[in-house]
Amino acid sequence: MAGEVNRKISAASARAHTRKSNQSTSFKLPPGIFQKILAVLFVGILSWVYQAIQPPPPKICGSPNGPTVTAPRIKLRDRRYLAYKEHGVPRDVAKYKIIYVHGFNSGRHDAAVATTLSPEVVEELGIYIVSFDRPGYGESDPNPKRTVKSMALDIEELADQLGLGSKFYVIGYSMGGQVIWSCLKYIPNRLAGVTLLAPAVNYWWPHFPVNISNEAFNQKTPQDQWVIRVAHYTPWLVYWWNTQKLFPASSVLAGNSDILSSQDKEIMSQISARKNFASQQVTQQGEFESLHRDLIVGQGAWEFDPLDLENPFPNNEGFVHLWHGNQDRIVPVTMNRYIAQQLPWILYHELSGAGHFFPLADGTSNAIIKALLVGEY
């Protein structure tokens, strides 16, 4: 009996000894290791996010790794280069001198009124038109400091360096039309006449009634509404938003034909070959300083809006024309129609059945030019 008790005690002692041995040899993590791992992961994720939202540097034309310079260019005061293209009669014999401002995802070759204007009208009226690549497009240097005002000053400097005189005409289409509002604000004394063709709008212009802005905004597709919101509220995310694959980006950049009117589809089918060539050139320096910068500036915080503007031609020495198609699905007509209603000095032309690309329709450029230069409309 005594031996049996001793054996039981010995077994218990053995088990206790085994437990102590196992406990003493088990692996223990250093204190705070989980917090350190989480911190490293957090820093890694932040680094990945930062890299994802940073646009690559632009490939500057004429730089060792950049595209070749083929266009004539002027050098601006801030040492940037601006590429341009001349159309019509020679500048030194022209009666009318016009600066044309191109739209989104296009360039100096896409001067709608110049490329579709009849030679007879050009010669009869003595018309000279110069188009230029806006900053970051085509062969014009990017301008990381681009603002609404800087675009007007670029246009003024282009006119001065080309010797267009104390006054000149301006025509802007779509996003280029939005630029024309800045010309009316900052260089009105240099303008002989103005034409805006389906000008892009800013849905946060400070003095617009909210119901008018909302009505226009709600006519955009949901994906484009998000692109516009990102450009306005978080411009530092614009590059990522338009290059990521999680959410749909801009309908225009995606080439979504659902946003085109029936007239637009017909026009685009006729000029698709030329547009394909142009699209290979306009973003060759990178999409951020061209397309994305357009979105950031266009939908950013403006110091003014068109409703603040005064008539630059109080004595009828010139006129401001605004043309828009009532079937435009890219720039809804709502806000521009309201501008024309509030500013009676704007001569408003709303085209029934026309879409966004109406300036490219047969004969339209002749009508636009004659209305601007000789008052035929």
C-alpha distance (Angstrom), angle and dihedral (degrees) to the residues before:
residue distance angle dihedral
M1 . . .
A2 3.74 . .
G3 3.78 90.0 .
E4 3.78 90.7 51.6
V5 3.83 91.5 53.6
N6 3.73 90.7 48.6
R7 3.78 90.4 51.3
K8 3.82 91.3 51.3
I9 3.78 91.6 49.3
S10 3.72 90.6 48.9
A11 3.81 91.2 51.9
A12 3.81 92.3 50.5
S13 3.75 90.8 46.9
A14 3.76 89.2 51.0
R15 3.79 92.5 52.2
A16 3.81 91.7 47.7
H17 3.75 90.2 49.5
T18 3.81 90.1 50.2
R19 3.79 92.4 51.4
K20 3.78 91.6 50.2
S21 3.77 90.0 48.4
N22 3.81 92.1 50.0
Q23 3.78 91.9 47.1
S24 3.73 93.0 50.1
T25 3.81 93.0 51.4
S26 3.90 98.6 43.2
F27 3.88 117.2 115.9
K28 3.81 115.6 -105.2
L29 3.86 123.5 -165.4
P30 3.76 115.4 -132.1
P31 3.81 113.1 -102.4
G32 3.87 114.5 -86.7
I33 3.81 95.0 13.9
F34 3.81 93.0 129.5
Q35 3.79 91.4 53.7
K36 3.80 90.1 50.7
I37 3.82 92.2 50.0
L38 3.79 91.0 49.9
A39 3.80 90.9 48.4
V40 3.82 91.4 52.1
L41 3.80 91.1 48.4
F42 3.80 91.0 48.2
V43 3.80 92.2 51.0
G44 3.81 90.1 47.4
I45 3.78 92.2 51.6
L46 3.80 91.3 47.6
S47 3.80 90.0 50.7
W48 3.81 91.0 50.4
V49 3.81 91.8 48.3
Y50 3.80 91.5 48.5
Q51 3.80 91.3 51.2
A52 3.82 91.4 46.7
I53 3.81 94.6 54.5
Q54 3.80 96.4 43.2
P55 3.81 113.3 95.8
P56 3.79 116.7 -136.6
P57 3.80 115.6 -105.3
P58 3.81 114.2 -89.9
K59 3.79 120.3 -101.7
I60 3.79 99.6 -122.0
C61 3.80 116.2 -143.9
G62 3.77 110.9 -109.7
S63 3.82 94.2 19.2
P64 3.85 119.4 121.1
N65 3.82 93.2 -96.2
G66 3.79 97.8 26.5
P67 3.80 134.0 96.9
T68 3.77 120.4 -78.1
V69 3.80 119.8 -95.1
T70 3.80 110.3 -119.6
A71 3.81 103.7 153.1
P72 3.80 130.6 77.2
R73 3.79 109.0 -100.9
I74 3.77 139.8 -171.0
K75 3.79 124.7 -143.6
L76 3.79 113.3 -126.9
R77 3.78 126.8 -146.1
D78 3.80 91.9 -98.2
R79 3.84 89.3 53.4
R80 3.81 95.1 -106.4
Y81 3.79 118.5 134.5
L82 3.80 123.0 -127.4
A83 3.82 118.4 -159.9
Y84 3.78 119.3 -148.4
K85 3.80 143.3 178.7
E86 3.81 127.9 -149.9
H87 3.80 125.7 -141.3
G88 3.79 135.5 -179.3
V89 3.78 127.3 15.8
P90 3.81 120.8 -4.2
R91 3.78 112.5 -74.7
D92 3.81 94.6 -122.8
V93 3.82 93.6 59.1
A94 3.80 98.9 35.5
K95 3.78 120.3 121.2
Y96 3.81 93.6 -162.5
K97 3.79 122.7 37.2
I98 3.80 117.6 -164.5
I99 3.81 133.4 -175.7
Y100 3.79 112.7 -152.3
V101 3.83 120.8 -156.3
H102 3.79 115.4 -156.3
G103 3.78 127.4 -140.0
F104 3.80 137.3 -121.2
N105 3.81 117.8 -43.0
S106 3.80 94.0 4.1
G107 3.79 137.9 89.6
R108 3.78 149.8 -163.4
H109 3.81 92.1 -48.5
D110 3.81 90.4 57.8
A111 3.79 98.8 69.1
A112 3.80 96.2 144.5
V113 3.79 98.3 -166.7
A114 3.80 92.2 45.3
T115 3.79 98.4 46.0
T116 3.82 95.2 46.4
L117 3.81 99.4 35.7
S118 3.80 112.9 113.8
P119 3.82 115.3 -110.4
E120 3.80 89.1 -130.1
V121 3.81 91.8 60.7
V122 3.80 91.1 45.7
E123 3.79 92.7 53.3
E124 3.79 96.4 38.5
L125 3.80 94.5 53.5
G126 3.81 98.2 30.4
I127 3.80 96.1 -122.3
Y128 3.80 125.8 -174.6
I129 3.81 118.6 -175.3
V130 3.78 127.0 -175.3
S131 3.78 120.1 -167.4
F132 3.78 123.2 -172.1
D133 3.78 140.2 -168.9
R134 3.77 108.6 -104.9
P135 3.84 114.0 -129.9
G136 3.79 112.7 -60.8
Y137 3.80 93.1 11.7
G138 3.79 125.4 107.2
E139 3.79 108.3 -29.9
S140 3.81 100.2 -20.7
D141 3.79 116.0 109.9
P142 3.80 116.7 -108.2
N143 3.78 118.7 -105.4
P144 3.83 109.9 -149.6
K145 3.81 87.2 -176.2
R146 3.80 93.2 53.6
T147 3.81 114.6 149.0
V148 3.77 137.3 169.2
K149 3.80 89.5 -96.5
S150 3.80 96.8 45.1
M151 3.80 91.1 61.9
A152 3.82 91.8 58.0
L153 3.80 90.3 49.0
D154 3.83 91.1 50.1
I155 3.81 89.0 54.6
E156 3.79 92.0 48.8
E157 3.79 91.6 49.9
L158 3.80 91.7 48.0
A159 3.80 89.4 53.8
D160 3.79 92.0 48.9
Q161 3.80 95.9 48.1
L162 3.81 91.6 48.2
G163 3.79 91.5 47.0
L164 3.80 97.0 -121.8
G165 3.79 92.5 156.3
S166 3.76 135.7 -116.4
K167 3.81 92.0 -54.1
F168 3.78 132.4 31.6
Y169 3.81 139.6 166.1
V170 3.80 124.3 -105.1
I171 3.78 130.2 -157.5
G172 3.79 122.9 -177.4
Y173 3.77 130.0 -175.4
S174 3.83 126.9 -155.1
M175 3.83 106.7 -43.6
G176 3.79 86.6 7.4
G177 3.80 87.9 54.2
Q178 3.77 88.9 57.0
V179 3.81 87.3 56.6
I180 3.81 89.2 57.7
W181 3.81 90.5 66.6
S182 3.81 86.8 62.8
C183 3.82 89.7 52.0
L184 3.81 89.4 54.0
K185 3.80 89.0 49.7
Y186 3.81 103.0 42.0
I187 3.83 108.0 23.5
P188 3.83 106.0 24.3
N189 3.82 91.6 138.0
R190 3.81 90.3 63.5
L191 3.80 96.0 54.8
A192 3.81 125.2 99.5
G193 3.80 94.2 177.4
V194 3.79 139.0 -16.4
T195 3.80 136.8 -144.1
L196 3.80 125.5 -175.3
L197 3.80 116.8 -167.0
A198 3.84 114.6 -161.5
P199 3.82 89.8 -36.7
A200 3.80 116.3 -154.5
V201 3.80 115.2 -112.6
N202 3.78 136.5 -141.1
Y203 3.79 111.2 -131.7
W204 3.81 90.6 -153.2
W205 3.79 99.4 52.2
P206 3.81 101.1 149.7
H207 3.80 102.4 -124.6
F208 3.78 102.0 40.5
P209 3.80 118.4 112.9
V210 3.79 108.5 -105.6
N211 3.78 93.1 -128.5
I212 3.82 91.3 56.7
S213 3.82 93.6 48.1
N214 3.80 91.8 45.3
E215 3.79 92.5 49.2
A216 3.79 90.8 54.4
F217 3.82 93.3 42.4
N218 3.80 92.6 51.3
Q219 3.80 90.0 56.6
K220 3.80 89.2 66.7
T221 3.80 120.5 90.1
P222 3.84 115.5 -98.8
Q223 3.80 91.6 -110.2
D224 3.80 91.7 52.5
Q225 3.79 90.7 46.8
W226 3.80 88.1 58.7
V227 3.81 92.4 47.5
I228 3.81 89.2 52.4
R229 3.82 92.9 46.9
V230 3.80 91.7 50.2
A231 3.82 91.3 49.5
H232 3.80 91.1 51.3
Y233 3.81 103.7 38.5
T234 3.83 104.1 26.3
P235 3.82 108.3 20.5
W236 3.81 90.1 165.3
L237 3.83 86.9 69.2
V238 3.81 96.7 51.9
Y239 3.81 95.7 96.9
W240 3.80 93.6 48.4
W241 3.80 93.8 44.3
N242 3.79 93.1 53.3
T243 3.81 95.0 44.8
Q244 3.83 103.6 38.7
K245 3.81 122.6 94.9
L246 3.82 100.8 -143.5
F247 3.79 97.4 81.7
P248 3.82 131.5 25.9
A249 3.80 112.5 -95.8
S250 3.81 129.1 -153.1
S251 3.82 114.5 -27.7
V252 3.80 89.9 -140.7
L253 3.81 93.4 52.5
A254 3.80 90.3 44.8
G255 3.80 91.0 52.1
N256 3.79 92.6 -124.2
S257 3.81 106.3 178.4
D258 3.81 91.6 -164.1
I259 3.81 89.0 83.1
L260 3.81 92.5 58.7
S261 3.77 124.7 94.8
S262 3.79 120.0 -130.9
Q263 3.81 89.9 -100.5
D264 3.81 90.8 49.7
K265 3.81 92.1 52.7
E266 3.77 91.0 51.1
I267 3.79 93.3 48.8
M268 3.80 93.2 45.8
S269 3.79 92.3 51.5
Q270 3.81 88.4 56.8
I271 3.80 96.3 51.1
S272 3.81 102.3 30.4
A273 3.81 94.1 115.3
R274 3.80 93.2 55.1
K275 3.80 93.2 44.8
N276 3.80 91.4 51.7
F277 3.80 89.7 56.1
A278 3.79 93.4 46.5
S279 3.79 93.8 48.0
Q280 3.81 90.2 59.0
Q281 3.80 89.9 60.4
V282 3.77 107.6 37.0
T283 3.83 98.1 68.1
Q284 3.80 98.2 32.6
Q285 3.81 91.3 119.2
G286 3.79 91.9 52.7
E287 3.78 136.7 -71.8
F288 3.78 97.4 -108.3
E289 3.81 99.8 65.8
S290 3.81 91.1 41.6
L291 3.80 114.8 31.4
H292 3.78 100.5 16.9
R293 3.79 94.5 42.9
D294 3.81 87.3 53.6
L295 3.80 89.6 57.4
I296 3.79 93.5 46.3
V297 3.81 95.2 49.5
G298 3.79 95.5 37.3
Q299 3.81 94.9 51.5
G300 3.80 97.2 32.3
A301 3.78 129.3 102.4
W302 3.81 109.6 -63.8
E303 3.79 124.3 -158.6
F304 3.81 89.8 -140.0
D305 3.77 141.5 5.5
P306 3.82 132.7 -144.1
L307 3.80 91.6 -92.9
D308 3.83 88.6 66.8
L309 3.80 94.1 57.3
E310 3.77 125.3 108.7
N311 3.78 126.4 -145.1
P312 3.82 106.0 -85.1
F313 3.82 89.8 -159.7
P314 3.82 106.8 49.6
N315 3.81 91.6 159.6
N316 3.81 94.4 47.5
E317 3.78 91.4 -109.3
G318 3.80 87.0 138.5
F319 3.79 140.3 1.0
V320 3.78 141.2 -131.6
H321 3.80 116.2 -136.9
L322 3.80 126.0 -168.4
W323 3.82 119.0 -167.8
H324 3.79 124.2 -171.9
G325 3.81 137.7 162.1
N326 3.77 116.0 -128.6
Q327 3.83 91.1 -140.6
D328 3.81 94.4 55.0
R329 3.82 108.4 136.5
I330 3.80 96.2 175.5
V331 3.81 97.0 55.7
P332 3.83 106.5 19.1
V333 3.79 111.3 -136.6
T334 3.83 94.8 -131.7
M335 3.81 100.7 93.7
N336 3.80 96.5 39.3
R337 3.78 90.5 49.4
Y338 3.81 88.5 52.8
I339 3.82 91.2 49.8
A340 3.80 90.3 54.2
Q341 3.80 91.0 48.8
Q342 3.81 92.0 52.2
L343 3.81 97.2 42.1
P344 3.82 107.3 50.7
W345 3.80 92.5 -176.5
I346 3.81 88.8 71.1
L347 3.81 112.5 91.5
Y348 3.79 102.6 -138.3
H349 3.81 124.7 -155.4
E350 3.81 114.9 -174.8
L351 3.79 111.0 -174.5
S352 3.79 116.5 -147.7
G353 3.80 113.8 -131.0
A354 3.80 93.4 4.9
G355 3.79 123.7 131.7
H356 3.79 132.7 -160.5
F357 3.80 96.2 -69.7
F358 3.79 96.3 53.7
P359 3.86 93.7 123.6
L360 3.82 87.2 69.0
A361 3.80 94.4 55.0
D362 3.80 116.7 109.8
G363 3.79 113.2 -80.7
T364 3.81 95.9 0.3
S365 3.81 95.5 108.1
N366 3.81 90.7 54.7
A367 3.81 89.8 54.7
I368 3.81 92.9 46.2
I369 3.80 93.6 50.0
K370 3.79 95.6 44.6
A371 3.80 91.2 49.7
L372 3.81 91.0 51.9
L373 3.79 99.4 43.3
V374 3.80 107.3 30.2
G375 3.80 104.4 14.3
E376 3.80 97.4 -112.5
Y377 3.80 109.3 148.7
